[in-house]
Every structure is written in structure tokens, then in C-alpha cells.
Amino acid sequence: MDSLSVEENIMLPWVYINNCRVNKMTVRLMEKQDKDFVMSIDKHVDDTGYDRRVYTKTGYIMWENDIPVGMMHYSVLWDNLPFLNFIFVM
């Protein structure tokens, strides 16, 4: 019996978990064009803070079926400890 490779599993448009259909969700780094979406959710970030998240690659957007559904932002404490500062999922 052939098994699926990791790449094949990622490419599936949906999967079933406990007999419930779960649509494909992806997470990617924040980009300049995501600014309106992020600013509508996180009221504590200004333009400079958003640009810093993009530049330092510490912000991520969660997508489901090519629609943004959430975001998260992390920082690094004491130069070695990742800390999730903000997470929001619609």
C-alpha cells in the first residue's frame, strides 16, 4: 500500500477529523498588502508597528479557502524564548 508524502498531504483541499470535514487552512507571513486586515483586528498596532512585524517576519495571517480568517504575532524574549503576543481566529 502506498503512503502519501508530506507534500501530497498539504495539497489536499480538505480532510476529515472525527468524521467532520475541515477545510484547507494555511498560515503565511504578513505582507504589506495584509495591512487593512490586520489593522481591522489589532487596534493596538500603528503603522510603524505593522511595518516592523512585516520586516522582522514575526506576524502571520491564517487563511481558509483563500480568505483571511485570523492572525498571530510573536516576539522573542531574552533573545531565545519565542512568545505568542497575539492570536485571533474568526
Backbone as CSV, one residue per row, in Angstrom:
resi,resn,N_x,N_y,N_z,CA_x,CA_y,CA_z,C_x,C_y,C_z
1,MET,0.837,-1.176,0.000,0.000,0.000,0.000,0.884,1.242,0.000
2,ASP,0.629,2.172,-0.914,1.412,3.400,-0.999,0.941,4.401,0.040
3,SER,1.885,5.094,0.644,1.514,6.144,1.601,1.708,7.505,0.943
4,LEU,0.999,8.508,1.429,1.106,9.852,0.891,2.331,10.547,1.460
5,SER,2.993,11.327,0.630,4.124,12.104,1.128,3.591,13.355,1.816
6,VAL,4.458,14.065,2.492,4.058,15.284,3.181,3.497,16.289,2.186
7,GLU,4.143,16.438,1.015,3.668,17.382,0.015,2.253,17.045,-0.444
8,GLU,1.948,15.771,-0.624,0.610,15.375,-1.051,-0.422,15.686,0.033
9,ASN,-0.069,15.509,1.293,-0.994,15.822,2.377,-1.294,17.317,2.430
10,ILE,-0.309,18.148,2.208,-0.502,19.588,2.241,-1.414,20.037,1.107
11,MET,-1.355,19.387,-0.020,-2.121,19.807,-1.178,-3.595,19.414,-1.111
12,LEU,-4.002,18.611,-0.146,-5.403,18.224,-0.049,-6.266,19.447,0.244
13,PRO,-7.386,19.620,-0.467,-8.228,20.787,-0.215,-8.985,20.708,1.111
14,TRP,-9.183,19.519,1.648,-9.860,19.344,2.924,-9.533,17.962,3.464
15,VAL,-9.769,17.772,4.737,-9.559,16.481,5.389,-10.722,16.223,6.343
16,TYR,-10.834,14.993,6.783,-11.844,14.645,7.787,-11.154,14.333,9.106
17,ILE,-11.620,14.970,10.166,-11.134,14.690,11.516,-12.353,14.360,12.358
18,ASN,-12.374,13.170,12.932,-13.526,12.704,13.719,-14.835,12.848,12.939
19,ASN,-14.815,12.434,11.680,-15.976,12.467,10.791,-16.494,13.869,10.496
20,CYS,-15.698,14.906,10.750,-16.078,16.285,10.428,-15.141,16.812,9.349
21,ARG,-15.716,17.448,8.333,-14.899,17.997,7.247,-14.226,19.281,7.706
22,VAL,-12.913,19.352,7.518,-12.126,20.529,7.859,-11.535,21.066,6.567
23,ASN,-11.838,22.317,6.251,-11.321,22.919,5.035,-9.833,23.210,5.156
24,LYS,-9.192,23.376,4.016,-7.765,23.647,3.968,-7.463,24.984,4.633
25,MET,-6.564,24.983,5.595,-6.138,26.209,6.247,-4.639,26.350,6.057
26,THR,-4.198,27.538,5.703,-2.778,27.808,5.543,-2.391,28.993,6.415
27,VAL,-1.126,29.060,6.753,-0.577,30.161,7.534,0.609,30.698,6.750
28,ARG,0.633,32.011,6.550,1.757,32.610,5.836,2.155,33.913,6.501
29,LEU,3.359,34.355,6.210,3.867,35.594,6.791,3.019,36.785,6.369
30,MET,2.930,37.774,7.254,2.251,39.031,6.909,3.016,39.716,5.787
31,GLU,2.268,40.343,4.912,2.856,41.125,3.835,2.239,42.510,3.851
32,LYS,2.832,43.426,3.105,2.335,44.812,3.069,0.851,44.879,2.719
33,GLN,0.406,44.034,1.769,-0.988,44.095,1.319,-1.978,43.563,2.356
34,ASP,-1.528,42.975,3.453,-2.413,42.471,4.514,-2.729,43.531,5.565
35,LYS,-2.212,44.721,5.389,-2.287,45.755,6.422,-3.726,46.079,6.839
36,ASP,-4.640,46.262,5.894,-6.024,46.612,6.246,-6.672,45.521,7.089
37,PHE,-6.431,44.261,6.735,-6.995,43.150,7.503,-6.447,43.141,8.931
38,VAL,-5.137,43.274,9.067,-4.503,43.244,10.390,-4.954,44.423,11.238
39,MET,-4.973,45.606,10.648,-5.347,46.803,11.402,-6.820,46.764,11.820
40,SER,-7.667,46.042,11.084,-9.074,45.924,11.479,-9.242,45.016,12.693
41,ILE,-8.287,44.138,12.932,-8.352,43.209,14.064,-7.577,43.731,15.273
42,ASP,-6.317,44.113,15.044,-5.428,44.530,16.136,-5.432,46.051,16.244
43,LYS,-6.172,46.567,17.182,-6.301,48.021,17.365,-5.107,48.625,18.093
44,HIS,-4.178,47.794,18.580,-3.044,48.298,19.349,-1.798,48.524,18.510
45,VAL,-1.847,48.214,17.229,-0.666,48.368,16.391,-0.839,49.599,15.497
46,ASP,0.240,50.361,15.359,0.216,51.511,14.456,0.987,51.166,13.182
47,ASP,1.133,52.131,12.291,1.804,51.881,11.013,3.239,51.401,11.205
48,THR,3.954,52.023,12.126,5.343,51.633,12.386,5.422,50.220,12.947
49,GLY,4.528,49.891,13.875,4.495,48.546,14.454,4.172,47.488,13.414
50,TYR,3.243,47.806,12.516,2.902,46.854,11.455,4.098,46.642,10.527
51,ASP,4.732,47.732,10.120,5.903,47.610,9.248,7.006,46.792,9.904
52,ARG,7.161,46.935,11.230,8.166,46.155,11.963,7.830,44.660,11.929
53,ARG,6.540,44.312,12.064,6.135,42.895,12.001,6.444,42.297,10.630
54,VAL,6.192,43.070,9.587,6.481,42.585,8.233,7.990,42.432,8.050
55,TYR,8.753,43.439,8.454,10.206,43.424,8.274,10.874,42.304,9.082
56,THR,10.446,42.111,10.334,11.072,41.093,11.193,10.461,39.708,11.016
57,LYS,9.403,39.610,10.197,8.729,38.329,9.921,8.213,37.672,11.205
58,THR,7.578,38.483,12.050,7.028,37.964,13.300,5.504,37.947,13.294
59,GLY,4.891,38.262,12.165,3.442,38.245,12.055,2.989,37.252,11.001
60,TYR,1.888,36.583,11.253,1.353,35.576,10.328,-0.146,35.791,10.134
61,ILE,-0.621,35.485,8.932,-2.040,35.520,8.609,-2.506,34.088,8.392
62,MET,-3.656,33.742,8.975,-4.259,32.420,8.770,-5.324,32.543,7.680
63,TRP,-5.292,31.638,6.722,-6.203,31.654,5.575,-6.982,30.347,5.523
64,GLU,-8.263,30.446,5.191,-9.083,29.267,4.940,-9.780,29.491,3.609
65,ASN,-9.514,28.596,2.663,-10.085,28.714,1.313,-9.779,30.082,0.697
66,ASP,-8.538,30.556,0.841,-8.061,31.832,0.289,-8.763,33.053,0.881
67,ILE,-9.327,32.927,2.074,-9.956,34.042,2.780,-9.224,34.203,4.112
68,PRO,-8.770,35.424,4.448,-8.087,35.594,5.737,-9.070,35.401,6.897
69,VAL,-8.704,34.533,7.828,-9.601,34.224,8.949,-8.961,34.475,10.309
70,GLY,-7.710,34.879,10.331,-7.068,35.126,11.616,-5.651,35.620,11.446
71,MET,-5.056,35.956,12.564,-3.669,36.426,12.557,-3.006,36.105,13.886
72,MET,-1.692,36.106,13.869,-0.933,35.941,15.103,0.379,36.705,14.976
73,HIS,0.915,37.070,16.124,2.163,37.824,16.182,2.969,37.302,17.368
74,TYR,4.260,37.141,17.168,5.107,36.673,18.273,6.310,37.591,18.445
75,SER,6.954,37.465,19.573,8.223,38.145,19.827,9.168,37.133,20.475
76,VAL,10.408,37.524,20.620,11.404,36.650,21.231,11.872,37.302,22.533
77,LEU,11.633,36.610,23.640,12.028,37.115,24.950,13.427,36.623,25.303
78,TRP,14.197,37.469,25.918,15.548,37.120,26.375,16.395,36.512,25.262
79,ASP,16.172,36.940,24.049,16.951,36.533,22.866,16.854,35.061,22.505
80,ASN,15.987,34.276,23.154,15.908,32.863,22.779,14.566,32.193,23.061
81,LEU,13.593,32.914,23.616,12.331,32.295,24.001,11.183,32.891,23.178
82,PRO,10.649,32.144,22.190,9.523,32.681,21.419,8.276,32.804,22.298
83,PHE,7.560,33.914,22.139,6.382,34.197,22.944,5.273,34.687,22.018
84,LEU,4.105,34.034,22.053,2.982,34.418,21.218,2.270,35.599,21.872
85,ASN,2.434,36.789,21.278,1.858,38.018,21.835,0.370,38.144,21.524
86,PHE,-0.045,37.708,20.347,-1.401,37.985,19.896,-1.853,36.869,18.964
87,ILE,-3.055,36.359,19.201,-3.650,35.395,18.275,-5.141,35.694,18.202
88,PHE,-5.658,35.681,16.985,-7.072,35.944,16.763,-7.535,35.069,15.617
89,VAL,-8.610,34.308,15.822,-9.194,33.475,14.782,-10.686,33.779,14.759
90,MET,-11.196,34.100,13.575,-12.626,34.409,13.443,-13.458,33.156,13.581
